[in-house]
């Protein structure tokens, strides 16, 4: 989505054209497949088209919850003494299996000029919101939006199979793979289930981006009535599955819309490409 900004009460930022492009946030380990006992920095990136343009530091103010779910149980990754530091944390998985890292961020708020807001909606496949703005006579009005993010990433330690990659964590918008994506072979399909407030989210646009050797490919699918969409694994690398869900905001005066962003990163192959050097 859009580059993150700290919100100052009662002051909203009118986003300039350079910042009006849709931008994503995602968490990404430096290594996605490793041996037990290795230290792994976890980084928070923002970028367009899965290009890690900016690395963000840990924000105590903006982090609602940050944890790791693994065969060893749950580990709280929130560390006040890391405020502003990069990477956002360093983990040391000690047990074989999949380790799910999850971060929930707090609300941010933006305003966008009418054309930029409509363009952003189109870019994210939110034609239903464009239509609602048209019905409400708001197509030529500034878009006022609050948004929050739910980020997941999985690390595989050794070859032990388990189900932690698909744990449901109670995120308001949640992405859950239906099988271990790190074990998928080229040509296979990996399906993800999307839920909003615990219920399947149907007919929304889900995107899968793959980065390998500095090249990024993109797939797009629409979720079924059960909230499921699948993507063909077309090669090794680091993958991100992501979506945005938007609805009318009724809880905060001055905000017309609220959006929820979810991303899930994982690696495919014996040596999936990590962050860009």
N, C-alpha and C positions, 0 to 999 in steps of 0.2 A: 504494500500500500504506500502511503505517503510517509515521508520521513518523519520520525517521531519528534514531537515538540513538547516541552514542559508546559502545562496549562497554568496560566495566572488567573485566579478567580475574576470573573466578570470581564475579562479581556480575551477576545478571540482573535486568532491570527488569520488574516486573509492570505491564503497561500499563493505564492508567485508561480509563474508558469514553469520554472525549472523544478519546483518542488511538487507540482501538481500531477506529475506522472504517478501511476500506481507503483507502490513499492511493497516489498515483502520483508518480514522479519523471520529468521529461523535460527535455531540453535544447532550447532554443528561441532562434534568432537574432532580433534585433530587426527584421530585414528578411529575407524569404525569397526575394525576387527583386530583383536589384540590378544595377548596372553595375560593370564591372571597376575596381579600385582604390579602392573605397569601404570604409571601416572599418565592421565589423559586430560589435557586442557580442553575445556568446553567453551566455545566461543559463540557470541551472539552477533549475527550479521544483519545488515539491511542492504537491499539492492533490488534492482529491477531485472526481471528475466533470469533469476537465480545467479546473478553476477554479484559476488560479495564486495560491493562498493565501499562499505563502511563497516568497521567493527565497533560495536558498542561495548561500553563497560557495564559492569553490574550497577544497577540502580536500586538502592534500598527503597526509595520512594515509589518507584513504578512496579516493583515486584510484589505480587500478592502471595504467590506460593512458588517454590522452586524445590524440586525433590527428585530422587532417583528410586525407582522400584525395581528390585532385583531378587535373585534367589535368596539373598541375605535379609530381605525385608525392605522397609522404606528408610531412606536416608534424607534428612533435611539438608538442603544445599544452600539455604539462605544464610549469608554471612555478612553481618553489618560492617565488619572490618575490611570487606572487599569493595565497599561503595566507590564507584568510579573506576575501578581497576579492570584491566583486561588480562587474561580471559575472565569470564564471569565466575568460573570456578574451575577446580581441578579435581577429578575423581580418580580413585585407585580401586577398581573392581578386583575383588579377591576370589570370586567364585565363578566357575564356568557357567555360561548361559547368556541369555539376553538381559540387558540392563536398560530400562526405559527411563529417560531423563525428560522431565516435564517442567515447563515454566508458564505461570499465568501472570499476565501483566495487567496493570490497572488502567482505568479509563484515560484516554487522551481525547482532545477536542480540536476540531478544525472548522474553518469556513472556506468554501471554494466559490469562486465566481461561477455564474450559471453555466457557461460553455465548458469550463474545466470540470465542473461537477458532473455534467451530463456525459462528457467524454470518459471520465473515470468510471462511471457506471457501465457504459458500453464496454470498456476495456475488461471489466470484471464479469461480464456476462449477466449483469443485473438489469436486464431489459424490463423485468417486472416493476422495478423501482422507477425506471424511466417512464413507464406507462402510468404509474401512480402519480408521479409528478405532473404528467400531462393532464390527468383527470382532475387533479387538485389545482390546476392553473399555476404550477410552480416551475415550469420549465425555464422561465426567464428570471427566476429568483435565486439568490445565493443559497448554496447548499450548506446547511449547518448540521454537523454530524459529531457524535461521540463514538469512539471505537475502543475495543480491547482485543487482546491477542492470547491465544492458547497454543503453545509451542511444544512439540515433542520430538525426540530423537532417540534412536536405539543403537546400542553398542553391543557387538557380539564378542564374548570372551570364550575362546576355545570352540569346541564343536558340540557341546551339550545342548540338546533341544529342550525348550520349555515354552511357556505361554506368556511370559512377561511382556513380550512385544505388543500383545493385544489387550493389556489391562485397561479396563474402563476406570477413569480417574474422577469422574463427576464434573468434567468441564462443561460449561454451558453449551459450547459448540465443541464437539469431539469427533476426532478421526480415529477409527480403530481398524487396523488391518485384519482380514479374516483368516490369514495364514502368515507364517513368518516371512516377511518380505526379503530378509537377508539370505534366505535359502533358495530363492527363486532362480530358475535357470532361464537363459535367453529363449524367447518364444513362449514362455508361460505367461499366464495372466495373474496379476495380483489384485485382489478386490479389497476395497475399503468401505466401511460402513460409516455414514455420517449421521450423527444425532444432534438435535438441538433440544435442550432441556429434557434430555433422556428419551426423546421420541425420534423415530426415523425422519430425516429431512429429505423429502422427495423433490425431484425435478429442479435440483440446483446444479450449477456448473462446478465440476471438480477438475483440477488441473494436476498433471504430473510432469515434472521437469527433471531431466537427467543431464548431469554435467560430467564430461569425460574428456580428458586431454584438451581442455580449454574450449570444448564445443558443447553447446547446450541444445537439447531437443525438447519438444513440448507436445504433450497429448492433452486432449480435453474430452470429458465425458459428462453425461447428465445422469444424476442418480435416479434409481428406480423408485417404485412406490415403497420399497423397503429401505430406501436410503443408501443403496449400494451401487457402486460403479467400479469397473475393473480396468486395468491398464496392462498392455502387453509389455513385458520386459524385453526391450530391444537392444540390450547390451549392458556391460558393466559400468560402474561409476558410482557417483553419489546421486541419490534421488531425493526429490522433495515432492510430496503430495500436499496440495493446499487448496483452500477455498475461502470465500467470504460470504457471509449471510447478513442481510440487512433488513430492518423493519422500522416501522414508525416508532419514534421515541415519545413515550408518554410520561416518563418518570422525571425528566429534567427540563425545567423551563428554559427556553431559548434554543433547545436542540430539537431539530425536526426529525432526524434519523439517528439510528444507532446500528453499528455494524460489529460483527464478531468474526475474527480471523483465526484460522487454524492451519497449522503446518505440521508435517511429519517427515523427518529426514531419516534415511537409512542407506546402507551401502550394499552394492551388488558386486560379486566377484571376489577373487582371492586377495586382490590388492586395490580396493575401490579408491578412487581419487579423493583426497580430502580437500581442505580449503586451498584456495589458490595461493601459491607462493609469491 
